[in-house]
Amino acid sequence: MVVSGGTLVGGQALISKYTGGITNDALLDTGAANAGKKEIKGPLTILLVGIDPRKPSTPPLSDSILIAHIPKDMSTAYLFSIPRDSYVEIAADEKSGVRSHNNKINAAMALGSQVDGKIDVVNGFKVLSKTITDYTGIKEFDAAAIINFGGFKNIVEALGGVSMVIDMDVKSEHLTPEGKQRPRSSRCPIRSDCPHPYIGPQAYYKKSTKPVRLEPWQALDYVRQRYEFKGGPKMTDYDRQRHQQQFIKAMAKEAMSADVITDVGKMTKILDAAGESLTFAGGGNSPIEWAVALKGLNVDDMATIKIPGGGKFEPGTNKYLGEQFTDPALADEFFDAVKKDRVAEFLLENPTLVNKNG
């Protein structure tokens, strides 16, 4: 895209515009601003955190936590999720006053962002990142991003939608078939009063064997769902994680398609939208420089990974604490494979961990 701009000056202006609006290397806290750019070469591990739109005065919850591992040859990527309800040890943080304690992992960012009566999202992200490294043993991330799912819809609109295989029947808890907010029942004025407070017709995503073209609102609605419906298949947050991984893969495929990367106007719209919903840290490198470095990545070969998990309960009671890996040894082996860049070999030995349609 920079080359097609015609002049070096135009290319530099473009990079400057989108680097300034999106990039914040403080997320990584690697000292990149002082140490200069870090070379983009594999293996690479990237932390992606999705947050739901909330008031600026409200601490952000990390609703989605995804990690992408790119091997040394940078030919493909492996996507896996950390369940947002994982019951873990939250990392201590002096700046926010957070003490080390056990809690659901999505609390880490919210707690860490509360600094001196103000919301510091960057510090919250750092507490979450430290909690994840302690939990998985993955000591460093080469790039990181915070994605606001409310504004993320604008990126999908700039792409013109995405194509995904719908791997199970899903009904929307939130929207009507026309994409409007479902009305709340008068018996459920507060969300916590009942698990399903909405009434009326629901958007319906029917299981398919081939990719289905989804409108932006449909794609984002589909990947938000985690509730089963009467007569439908059993659905949990693990299904939602899988759908989010598939969505990221579909977006990457769409963004790297020829009719997007050769269309400066469309690319500009995507980057404008990203500026409203994305905060990116790339070790001193801009999102555009990362895109150029990863241009050889085969999105079709990208694999989405499921790590078996289930509920964790307080010993001797039925009190639900959160989620845990049901095979901790297997999870540790997988994280060790990520650290040693042996994910391909690990998956050959454990093929059931690869999601179908992923």
DRENDO-1510 file (C-alpha; in Angstrom, 1 decimal, always signed):
<recs>
REC; n; res; u; v; w
REC; 1; MET; +0.0; +0.0; +0.0 .
REC; 2; VAL; +2.9; +2.4; +0.8 .
REC; 3; VAL; +4.5; +1.7; -2.6 .
REC; 4; SER; +1.1; +2.3; -4.4 .
REC; 5; GLY; +1.0; +5.7; -2.7 .
REC; 6; GLY; +3.4; +6.9; -5.3 .
REC; 7; THR; +5.9; +8.8; -3.2 .
REC; 8; LEU; +8.0; +8.1; -0.1 .
REC; 9; VAL; +6.6; +11.2; +1.6 .
REC; 10; GLY; +3.1; +10.0; +1.1 .
REC; 11; GLY; +4.0; +6.6; +2.5 .
REC; 12; GLN; +5.7; +8.1; +5.6 .
REC; 13; ALA; +2.7; +10.3; +6.2 .
REC; 14; LEU; +0.3; +7.3; +6.0 .
REC; 15; ILE; +2.4; +5.3; +8.5 .
REC; 16; SER; +2.7; +8.2; +10.8 .
REC; 17; LYS; -1.0; +8.8; +10.8 .
REC; 18; TYR; -2.0; +5.2; +11.7 .
REC; 19; THR; +1.0; +4.6; +14.0 .
REC; 20; GLY; +0.1; +7.6; +16.1 .
REC; 21; GLY; -3.6; +6.7; +16.3 .
REC; 22; ILE; -3.3; +3.0; +17.2 .
REC; 23; THR; +0.1; +2.3; +18.7 .
REC; 24; ASN; +1.0; +2.3; +22.4 .
REC; 25; ASP; +4.1; +0.3; +23.1 .
REC; 26; ALA; +3.6; +0.9; +26.8 .
REC; 27; LEU; +1.4; -2.2; +26.8 .
REC; 28; LEU; +4.4; -4.4; +26.4 .
REC; 29; ASP; +6.6; -2.5; +28.8 .
REC; 30; THR; +9.7; -3.7; +27.0 .
REC; 31; GLY; +11.5; -0.3; +26.8 .
REC; 32; ALA; +11.1; -0.3; +23.0 .
REC; 33; ALA; +10.9; +3.4; +23.0 .
REC; 34; ASN; +14.4; +3.6; +24.3 .
REC; 35; ALA; +15.9; +0.5; +22.8 .
REC; 36; GLY; +14.7; +1.1; +19.3 .
REC; 37; LYS; +12.7; -1.2; +17.0 .
REC; 38; LYS; +12.7; -4.9; +17.7 .
REC; 39; GLU; +13.1; -7.0; +14.6 .
REC; 40; ILE; +10.0; -8.8; +13.5 .
REC; 41; LYS; +11.1; -12.4; +13.0 .
REC; 42; GLY; +9.8; -15.7; +14.2 .
REC; 43; PRO; +9.0; -17.3; +16.4 .
REC; 44; LEU; +6.5; -14.8; +17.7 .
REC; 45; THR; +3.8; -14.8; +20.3 .
REC; 46; ILE; +1.0; -12.2; +20.3 .
REC; 47; LEU; -1.5; -11.4; +23.1 .
REC; 48; LEU; -5.0; -10.2; +21.9 .
REC; 49; VAL; -7.5; -9.0; +24.5 .
REC; 50; GLY; -11.1; -8.1; +23.7 .
REC; 51; ILE; -13.1; -5.8; +25.9 .
REC; 52; ASP; -16.8; -5.0; +25.7 .
REC; 53; PRO; -17.7; -1.3; +25.3 .
REC; 54; ARG; -18.0; +0.4; +28.7 .
REC; 55; LYS; -18.0; +3.9; +30.1 .
REC; 56; PRO; -14.6; +5.5; +30.4 .
REC; 57; SER; -15.1; +5.6; +34.1 .
REC; 58; THR; -15.7; +1.9; +34.4 .
REC; 59; PRO; -12.8; -0.6; +34.8 .
REC; 60; PRO; -12.5; -2.8; +31.6 .
REC; 61; LEU; -13.1; -6.5; +31.8 .
REC; 62; SER; -11.1; -8.7; +29.5 .
REC; 63; ASP; -14.0; -10.5; +27.9 .
REC; 64; SER; -11.8; -12.4; +25.5 .
REC; 65; ILE; -8.2; -13.5; +25.8 .
REC; 66; LEU; -6.6; -15.0; +22.7 .
REC; 67; ILE; -2.9; -15.8; +22.1 .
REC; 68; ALA; -1.4; -16.3; +18.6 .
REC; 69; HIS; +1.8; -18.2; +18.1 .
REC; 70; ILE; +3.7; -17.8; +14.8 .
REC; 71; PRO; +6.5; -20.3; +14.2 .
REC; 72; LYS; +10.0; -19.4; +13.2 .
REC; 73; ASP; +9.3; -19.7; +9.5 .
REC; 74; MET; +6.4; -17.4; +9.8 .
REC; 75; SER; +4.3; -19.5; +7.5 .
REC; 76; THR; +1.2; -19.9; +9.6 .
REC; 77; ALA; -0.3; -19.2; +13.1 .
REC; 78; TYR; -1.8; -21.1; +15.9 .
REC; 79; LEU; -4.7; -19.4; +17.9 .
REC; 80; PHE; -5.7; -20.5; +21.4 .
REC; 81; SER; -7.8; -18.9; +24.2 .
REC; 82; ILE; -7.5; -18.5; +27.9 .
REC; 83; PRO; -11.1; -18.8; +29.3 .
REC; 84; ARG; -12.2; -15.5; +30.8 .
REC; 85; ASP; -13.4; -17.3; +33.9 .
REC; 86; SER; -10.2; -19.2; +34.5 .
REC; 87; TYR; -9.6; -19.4; +38.2 .
REC; 88; VAL; -6.0; -18.3; +38.6 .
REC; 89; GLU; -3.6; -16.4; +40.9 .
REC; 90; ILE; -3.9; -12.7; +40.0 .
REC; 91; ALA; -0.5; -11.1; +39.8 .
REC; 92; ALA; +0.4; -8.5; +42.5 .
REC; 93; ASP; +0.9; -4.9; +41.3 .
REC; 94; GLU; +2.3; -2.0; +43.3 .
REC; 95; LYS; +0.9; +0.8; +41.1 .
REC; 96; SER; -2.8; -0.3; +41.5 .
REC; 97; GLY; -2.3; -1.8; +44.9 .
REC; 98; VAL; -3.5; -5.3; +43.7 .
REC; 99; ARG; -2.4; -8.1; +46.0 .
REC; 100; SER; -1.7; -11.6; +44.8 .
REC; 101; HIS; -4.9; -13.6; +45.2 .
REC; 102; ASN; -7.1; -16.2; +43.5 .
REC; 103; ASN; -9.8; -14.9; +41.2 .
REC; 104; LYS; -11.3; -15.2; +37.7 .
REC; 105; ILE; -8.7; -14.0; +35.2 .
REC; 106; ASN; -11.0; -11.4; +33.6 .
REC; 107; ALA; -10.8; -9.5; +36.9 .
REC; 108; ALA; -7.0; -8.9; +36.5 .
REC; 109; MET; -7.4; -6.1; +34.0 .
REC; 110; ALA; -10.3; -4.4; +35.8 .
REC; 111; LEU; -8.4; -4.5; +39.1 .
REC; 112; GLY; -5.1; -3.4; +37.7 .
REC; 113; SER; -6.7; -0.5; +35.8 .
REC; 114; GLN; -7.8; +1.3; +39.0 .
REC; 115; VAL; -5.0; +3.6; +39.9 .
REC; 116; ASP; -5.4; +6.6; +42.2 .
REC; 117; GLY; -9.1; +6.9; +41.6 .
REC; 118; LYS; -8.6; +6.9; +37.8 .
REC; 119; ILE; -8.9; +4.3; +35.0 .
REC; 120; ASP; -5.4; +3.3; +33.7 .
REC; 121; VAL; -6.2; +0.7; +31.0 .
REC; 122; VAL; -2.5; +0.2; +30.1 .
REC; 123; ASN; -1.6; -0.7; +33.7 .
REC; 124; GLY; -4.6; -3.0; +33.8 .
REC; 125; PHE; -3.4; -4.7; +30.7 .
REC; 126; LYS; +0.1; -5.2; +32.2 .
REC; 127; VAL; -1.5; -6.9; +35.3 .
REC; 128; LEU; -3.4; -9.2; +33.0 .
REC; 129; SER; -0.3; -9.9; +30.9 .
REC; 130; LYS; +1.7; -10.7; +34.0 .
REC; 131; THR; -1.1; -13.0; +35.3 .
REC; 132; ILE; -1.1; -14.8; +32.0 .
REC; 133; THR; +2.7; -15.3; +31.9 .
REC; 134; ASP; +2.6; -16.7; +35.5 .
REC; 135; TYR; -0.3; -19.0; +34.6 .
REC; 136; THR; +1.1; -20.3; +31.3 .
REC; 137; GLY; +4.8; -19.9; +31.7 .
REC; 138; ILE; +5.0; -17.9; +28.4 .
REC; 139; LYS; +7.4; -15.3; +29.6 .
REC; 140; GLU; +7.2; -12.6; +26.8 .
REC; 141; PHE; +4.8; -11.3; +24.2 .
REC; 142; ASP; +6.3; -9.8; +21.0 .
REC; 143; ALA; +3.2; -7.8; +20.2 .
REC; 144; ALA; -0.1; -7.1; +22.0 .
REC; 145; ALA; -3.5; -5.5; +21.3 .
REC; 146; ILE; -6.6; -4.4; +23.1 .
REC; 147; ILE; -9.7; -4.6; +20.9 .
REC; 148; ASN; -12.9; -2.8; +21.8 .
REC; 149; PHE; -15.6; -5.1; +20.4 .
REC; 150; GLY; -18.1; -2.2; +20.2 .
REC; 151; GLY; -15.8; -0.3; +17.8 .
REC; 152; PHE; -14.6; -3.5; +16.2 .
REC; 153; LYS; -17.9; -3.6; +14.2 .
REC; 154; ASN; -16.6; -0.7; +12.2 .
REC; 155; ILE; -13.6; -2.7; +11.0 .
REC; 156; VAL; -15.9; -5.5; +9.8 .
REC; 157; GLU; -18.0; -2.9; +8.1 .
REC; 158; ALA; -15.0; -1.6; +6.3 .
REC; 159; LEU; -14.1; -5.1; +5.2 .
REC; 160; GLY; -17.7; -5.6; +3.9 .
REC; 161; GLY; -18.5; -8.5; +6.3 .
REC; 162; VAL; -16.8; -11.9; +6.8 .
REC; 163; SER; -17.3; -15.4; +5.7 .
REC; 164; MET; -17.4; -18.2; +8.3 .
REC; 165; VAL; -18.6; -21.8; +8.7 .
REC; 166; ILE; -21.4; -21.8; +11.3 .
REC; 167; ASP; -20.4; -25.0; +13.2 .
REC; 168; MET; -23.5; -25.3; +15.3 .
REC; 169; ASP; -27.0; -23.9; +15.5 .
REC; 170; VAL; -26.9; -20.6; +17.6 .
REC; 171; LYS; -29.7; -18.2; +18.6 .
REC; 172; SER; -28.9; -14.7; +19.8 .
REC; 173; GLU; -29.5; -13.8; +23.4 .
REC; 174; HIS; -29.2; -10.1; +22.5 .
REC; 175; LEU; -30.6; -9.3; +19.0 .
REC; 176; THR; -33.6; -9.7; +16.8 .
REC; 177; PRO; -33.5; -11.2; +13.3 .
REC; 178; GLU; -33.2; -7.6; +12.0 .
REC; 179; GLY; -30.2; -6.9; +14.2 .
REC; 180; LYS; -32.0; -4.7; +16.7 .
REC; 181; GLN; -31.7; -5.0; +20.5 .
REC; 182; ARG; -34.2; -7.5; +21.9 .
REC; 183; PRO; -36.5; -5.9; +24.5 .
REC; 184; ARG; -36.0; -6.6; +28.2 .
REC; 185; SER; -38.7; -8.4; +30.1 .
REC; 186; SER; -40.4; -6.3; +32.7 .
REC; 187; ARG; -39.8; -9.1; +35.2 .
REC; 188; CYS; -36.0; -8.7; +34.7 .
REC; 189; PRO; -35.1; -5.1; +35.1 .
REC; 190; ILE; -31.6; -5.9; +36.3 .
REC; 191; ARG; -29.3; -8.3; +34.4 .
REC; 192; SER; -28.4; -10.3; +37.5 .
REC; 193; ASP; -32.0; -11.0; +38.3 .
REC; 194; CYS; -32.4; -13.6; +35.7 .
REC; 195; PRO; -30.0; -15.4; +33.3 .
REC; 196; HIS; -32.1; -14.6; +30.2 .
REC; 197; PRO; -33.7; -11.2; +30.6 .
REC; 198; TYR; -34.7; -10.6; +27.0 .
REC; 199; ILE; -37.8; -11.5; +25.1 .
REC; 200; GLY; -39.1; -11.7; +21.6 .
REC; 201; PRO; -37.8; -13.0; +18.2 .
REC; 202; GLN; -34.1; -13.9; +18.1 .
REC; 203; ALA; -31.5; -13.8; +15.3 .
REC; 204; TYR; -30.7; -17.3; +14.3 .
REC; 205; TYR; -27.5; -18.7; +12.9 .
REC; 206; LYS; -28.0; -22.1; +11.3 .
REC; 207; LYS; -25.3; -24.7; +11.1 .
REC; 208; SER; -23.6; -24.8; +7.7 .
REC; 209; THR; -21.0; -27.0; +6.0 .
REC; 210; LYS; -19.7; -24.2; +3.8 .
REC; 211; PRO; -18.7; -20.6; +4.7 .
REC; 212; VAL; -21.6; -18.2; +5.1 .
REC; 213; ARG; -21.3; -14.5; +4.4 .
REC; 214; LEU; -22.2; -12.6; +7.6 .
REC; 215; GLU; -23.0; -8.9; +7.9 .
REC; 216; PRO; -20.9; -7.1; +10.4 .
REC; 217; TRP; -23.6; -7.1; +13.1 .
REC; 218; GLN; -24.3; -10.8; +12.5 .
REC; 219; ALA; -20.6; -11.7; +12.8 .
REC; 220; LEU; -20.1; -9.8; +16.1 .
REC; 221; ASP; -23.4; -11.1; +17.5 .
REC; 222; TYR; -22.6; -14.7; +16.6 .
REC; 223; VAL; -19.2; -14.7; +18.4 .
REC; 224; ARG; -20.8; -13.1; +21.5 .
REC; 225; GLN; -23.2; -16.0; +22.2 .
REC; 226; ARG; -22.6; -18.6; +24.9 .
REC; 227; TYR; -26.2; -19.6; +25.9 .
REC; 228; GLU; -28.0; -22.7; +24.7 .
REC; 229; PHE; -31.6; -22.4; +23.6 .
REC; 230; LYS; -34.6; -24.7; +24.0 .
REC; 231; GLY; -34.3; -27.6; +21.5 .
REC; 232; GLY; -30.8; -26.5; +20.5 .
REC; 233; PRO; -27.3; -28.0; +21.1 .
REC; 234; LYS; -25.6; -27.6; +24.5 .
REC; 235; MET; -23.5; -24.4; +24.4 .
REC; 236; THR; -20.8; -23.1; +26.8 .
REC; 237; ASP; -18.2; -20.4; +26.9 .
REC; 238; TYR; -15.8; -22.8; +25.3 .
REC; 239; ASP; -18.0; -22.8; +22.1 .
REC; 240; ARG; -17.8; -19.0; +22.2 .
REC; 241; GLN; -14.0; -19.1; +22.5 .
REC; 242; ARG; -13.9; -21.4; +19.4 .
REC; 243; HIS; -16.2; -19.0; +17.4 .
REC; 244; GLN; -14.0; -16.0; +18.4 .
REC; 245; GLN; -10.9; -17.8; +17.1 .
REC; 246; GLN; -12.7; -18.7; +13.9 .
REC; 247; PHE; -13.8; -15.0; +13.6 .
REC; 248; ILE; -10.2; -13.7; +14.0 .
REC; 249; LYS; -9.1; -16.2; +11.3 .
REC; 250; ALA; -11.9; -15.1; +9.0 .
REC; 251; MET; -11.0; -11.4; +9.5 .
REC; 252; ALA; -7.3; -12.1; +8.8 .
REC; 253; LYS; -8.2; -13.9; +5.6 .
REC; 254; GLU; -10.5; -11.1; +4.5 .
REC; 255; ALA; -8.0; -8.4; +5.3 .
REC; 256; MET; -5.2; -10.2; +3.4 .
REC; 257; SER; -7.3; -10.9; +0.3 .
REC; 258; ALA; -6.2; -9.3; -3.0 .
REC; 259; ASP; -9.2; -7.0; -3.3 .
REC; 260; VAL; -8.4; -5.4; +0.1 .
REC; 261; ILE; -4.6; -5.0; +0.1 .
REC; 262; THR; -4.6; -3.6; -3.4 .
REC; 263; ASP; -7.4; -1.1; -2.6 .
REC; 264; VAL; -5.9; +1.9; -0.8 .
REC; 265; GLY; -9.4; +3.4; -0.2 .
REC; 266; LYS; -10.7; +0.3; +1.5 .
REC; 267; MET; -7.5; -0.1; +3.5 .
REC; 268; THR; -7.7; +3.5; +4.7 .
REC; 269; LYS; -11.3; +2.9; +5.9 .
REC; 270; ILE; -10.1; -0.2; +7.8 .
REC; 271; LEU; -7.3; +1.6; +9.4 .
REC; 272; ASP; -9.6; +4.6; +10.3 .
REC; 273; ALA; -11.9; +2.1; +12.0 .
REC; 274; ALA; -9.1; +0.4; +13.8 .
REC; 275; GLY; -8.0; +3.7; +15.2 .
REC; 276; GLU; -11.3; +3.9; +17.1 .
REC; 277; SER; -11.3; +0.3; +18.5 .
REC; 278; LEU; -7.7; -0.9; +18.6 .
REC; 279; THR; -4.7; -0.2; +20.8 .
REC; 280; PHE; -1.5; -2.0; +19.5 .
REC; 281; ALA; +2.0; -2.6; +20.8 .
REC; 282; GLY; +4.5; -4.0; +18.4 .
REC; 283; GLY; +7.9; -3.6; +19.9 .
REC; 284; GLY; +8.5; -0.2; +18.2 .
REC; 285; ASN; +7.0; -1.4; +14.9 .
REC; 286; SER; +3.7; +0.0; +13.5 .
REC; 287; PRO; +0.7; -2.2; +12.6 .
REC; 288; ILE; +1.5; -1.6; +9.0 .
REC; 289; GLU; +5.1; -2.8; +9.5 .
REC; 290; TRP; +3.8; -5.9; +11.2 .
REC; 291; ALA; +1.4; -6.5; +8.3 .
REC; 292; VAL; +4.3; -6.3; +5.8 .
REC; 293; ALA; +6.4; -8.7; +7.9 .
REC; 294; LEU; +3.6; -11.2; +8.1 .
REC; 295; LYS; +2.6; -11.0; +4.4 .
REC; 296; GLY; +3.8; -14.6; +3.8 .
REC; 297; LEU; +1.5; -16.1; +6.5 .
REC; 298; ASN; -0.9; -18.7; +5.0 .
REC; 299; VAL; -4.2; -17.8; +6.7 .
REC; 300; ASP; -5.9; -20.9; +5.3 .
REC; 301; ASP; -3.4; -23.1; +7.3 .
REC; 302; MET; -4.0; -21.1; +10.5 .
REC; 303; ALA; -5.1; -23.6; +13.2 .
REC; 304; THR; -7.4; -22.8; +16.2 .
REC; 305; ILE; -6.7; -24.8; +19.3 .
REC; 306; LYS; -9.0; -26.0; +22.1 .
REC; 307; ILE; -7.5; -26.8; +25.5 .
REC; 308; PRO; -9.9; -29.0; +27.5 .
REC; 309; GLY; -11.5; -27.3; +30.5 .
REC; 310; GLY; -14.3; -27.4; +32.9 .
REC; 311; GLY; -15.7; -25.9; +36.1 .
REC; 312; LYS; -13.7; -25.6; +39.3 .
REC; 313; PHE; -15.7; -25.8; +42.6 .
REC; 314; GLU; -14.8; -25.1; +46.2 .
REC; 315; PRO; -13.8; -28.3; +47.9 .
REC; 316; GLY; -16.6; -29.9; +49.8 .
REC; 317; THR; -19.2; -27.5; +48.3 .
REC; 318; ASN; -21.0; -26.8; +45.0 .
REC; 319; LYS; -19.7; -23.2; +45.0 .
REC; 320; TYR; -18.5; -22.4; +41.5 .
REC; 321; LEU; -15.1; -20.6; +41.5 .
REC; 322; GLY; -14.4; -20.5; +37.8 .
REC; 323; GLU; -12.9; -22.6; +35.1 .
REC; 324; GLN; -9.8; -24.8; +35.1 .
REC; 325; PHE; -7.9; -27.1; +32.7 .
REC; 326; THR; -9.3; -30.6; +33.1 .
REC; 327; ASP; -5.9; -32.0; +32.1 .
REC; 328; PRO; -3.3; -29.7; +33.6 .
REC; 329; ALA; -0.4; -31.8; +32.4 .
REC; 330; LEU; -1.6; -31.6; +28.8 .
REC; 331; ALA; -2.1; -27.9; +29.1 .
REC; 332; ASP; +1.5; -27.5; +30.5 .
REC; 333; GLU; +2.9; -29.6; +27.6 .
REC; 334; PHE; +1.1; -27.3; +25.1 .
REC; 335; PHE; +2.4; -24.1; +26.7 .
REC; 336; ASP; +5.9; -25.7; +26.8 .
REC; 337; ALA; +5.5; -26.4; +23.0 .
REC; 338; VAL; +4.7; -22.7; +22.5 .
REC; 339; LYS; +7.8; -21.6; +24.4 .
REC; 340; LYS; +10.0; -24.0; +22.4 .
REC; 341; ASP; +8.3; -23.4; +19.1 .
REC; 342; ARG; +7.2; -27.0; +18.8 .
REC; 343; VAL; +3.5; -26.5; +18.4 .
REC; 344; ALA; +3.2; -28.3; +15.0 .
REC; 345; GLU; +4.9; -31.4; +16.4 .
REC; 346; PHE; +2.8; -31.2; +19.6 .
REC; 347; LEU; -0.4; -31.1; +17.5 .
REC; 348; LEU; +0.6; -34.0; +15.4 .
REC; 349; GLU; +0.8; -36.0; +18.6 .
REC; 350; ASN; -2.4; -34.5; +19.9 .
REC; 351; PRO; -4.7; -33.9; +16.9 .
REC; 352; THR; -7.9; -33.8; +18.9 .
REC; 353; LEU; -6.9; -30.4; +20.2 .
REC; 354; VAL; -7.3; -28.8; +16.7 .
REC; 355; ASN; -10.8; -27.4; +16.2 .
REC; 356; LYS; -12.7; -28.6; +13.2 .
REC; 357; ASN; -13.7; -25.8; +10.8 .
REC; 358; GLY; -11.0; -23.8; +12.6 .
</recs>
